[in-house]
Amino acid sequence: MEVIIERACGMDVHKDSITACIMTPKGKEIQTFSTKSVFLLQLIDWIKEHDCTHVAMESTGVFWKPIVNLLEAENIEFLVVNAQHMKEVPGRKTDVKDAEWIAKLIRHGLLKASFIPDRNQRELRELVQYRRSIIEERARQHNRIQKVLEGANIKLGSVVSGLMGVSSRDMLRAIADGEDDPES
């Protein structure tokens, strides 16, 4: 097979470690790095020392994100490859073999990258997802309050339009203060 990319790096990325294999015309070199920031910077320096132009990584979850952020900052081409597609190849049992296999595949142009939006789009998505989770948590809390009130036979939802509105909170504060006359 024809080599398309002369200097490439393949990585097998996990939560606590990254096994990387650099392949160049002079041969291959394999190292394992921790995923702590200082070691990720060492990984990037190691890739740059070998003049790698492309990096491909197999990763699940979000473990690829810090590496991609650093590769983007250095203008190094990267591919995040679906781990399920890589597992279909028989005979590979170790992280070292995985990293080496990924490096071979990228050198021959045989990898298909997963879609990774640009950094601004990724950051916007994270903010939107976080906002959605906060809104959902607020709704769960409102439902819990409604359930507790109903369990205590306080039918506040039947007399107000919004359980968390000003009138509702005033009525709940009055009940908490011992007020039992609805007319006052």
N, C-alpha and C positions, 0 to 999 in steps of 0.2 A: 504494500500500500504506500501511496505517496504521502510524504510529510508536508503538510500545509503550513503549520505553525512551527517554526524552528525551536523556540524557547517557550515552554509552557509549564504550568504548575497544576497538578491535580490535588484536591484536598478532600479528606473525609472528615466532616465537621460534626462534633458531638458537644454535649453540654459543657464538659470540663476539659476536653482536649481536641486538638486538630492534628491529624496526620497529613503531612504534605509531601508530595513527590515532585521534584523539579526535573524535567527532562530537557536536555540540550544536545547538540551534536556531539558533545564530549562525553555524554553518559547521563546517568541519573543520580540524584541525591535525595535522600529521604530523612525527614526530621519530624519530631512530634513537639507541639507547642501547647502550653496551657492557654485557656481562653481569657485569662486575666489581661487587662489592657496593656500592661508593660510587655507581655509576651506576644500580644497581637502586633504591637509595634515592631518587635523583633522579627516576627514572621514577614511583615511587609518589607522591612529592610533586607531580609534574606532573599525575598523574591526580586527586589530591585537589584541586589548585588549580582544576581544571575541574569539580569537583563530580560526577565520574563515579560512577554508582551500580553499573554493571556493566562487567565486563571479560571479553572472550573472547579466547582465544589458540589459535593453531595451533602445535603443537609435536610433535616426535618425540623419542623417548628420554626422558631425565630432565631436559632443559633447562628445563622448566616448573616444576620443584619449588621453586627459590628464589623465583620470582615468586609462586607460590601461597602460600608461607609468609608472605611480606610482605603480600599481599592479605588473607589470613586475619587477620593481626594488626591490620589496619586495618578489619576488618569490611566489606570491599568484596566484593560478589557476583562470582564468577568462573565461567567455563566453560572447560574445556580441551576443544578440539574435535579430533576425529580428522583428521589431515592428509590421509588417503586420501579422506575424504568431501569435503574442500575442493578437492582436485585434480581432481575430476570436473567442476568448472565451467570451461568453455573460455574462452580469451582472456586469462587473467591470467598475466603473465610475470615480474613483479617483486615484491619484498618489499613495496614501497609499495602496489602495487595489491592484494596479498593482505591487508595490514593494513586498507586502506580497505574492501575487500569484506567482511571479517569484521565490521568496525564497522557496516556497513550491515545485514548479516544479523542481528546481535544487536539492533540498534535495532528491527527489525521482528519479533523473536521467532522467527526461523527457524532457530536453531541448536540442535542436540541435543548436550548435554554428555556427555563420557565420564564414567564413574563414578570419582570421586576420593574415597577414604575420608577420614574426619576425620584430623587430625594425629596423635592418639594411635595410631590404627590403622595409619597409614603408618609411624610409628616402630617399632611392634611388628613389623610385617612386615619392615622392614629388619633388625632384630635377629635375627629367626628365619631370614631368608635368609642372614645372615652366619654364624650358628651352623651352619646346614646346610653352608655352603661349607667351614667349618673341619673339620667331621666328615668330609666327603668327602675333603678334603686329607689328613687323618690316615689314612684308609683307603687312599688311594693310596700314602702313604709306607710303610705296613705291607706292602702288596703288593710294593713295590719291594724292601724288605728281604728278604721271602720269596724273590723272584726271584734276588737276589744270592746268598743262602745256597744256594739250589738249584743255581745255576750253579757254586758252589764245592764242590758235593757235600756240603754240610752239611744233613742231613735233620732239622733241628731240629723242623719241623712234624710229624714222624712220632712224636716222643717227648713232646711237651708239648701241652697243650690250647690254650694261648694263646701266640702267638709273641712278644708284648710283655709277658708276665707276668714276675714276679720270677725264677722258675726259669730261664726262657729268657735273661733278661739276665745272670744269674749264669753260665750256661754260655757265653754269648758273650764275657763278660768273661774267663773262664778260658781260652777259645780264644785271645783277643787277647793274653793274658799268656803264651802259649806252652805252656799245659797241654795235654798230649796223652793223659793217662791218664784215661779216663772214671770210674774207680773212686775217684779222689782228690777 
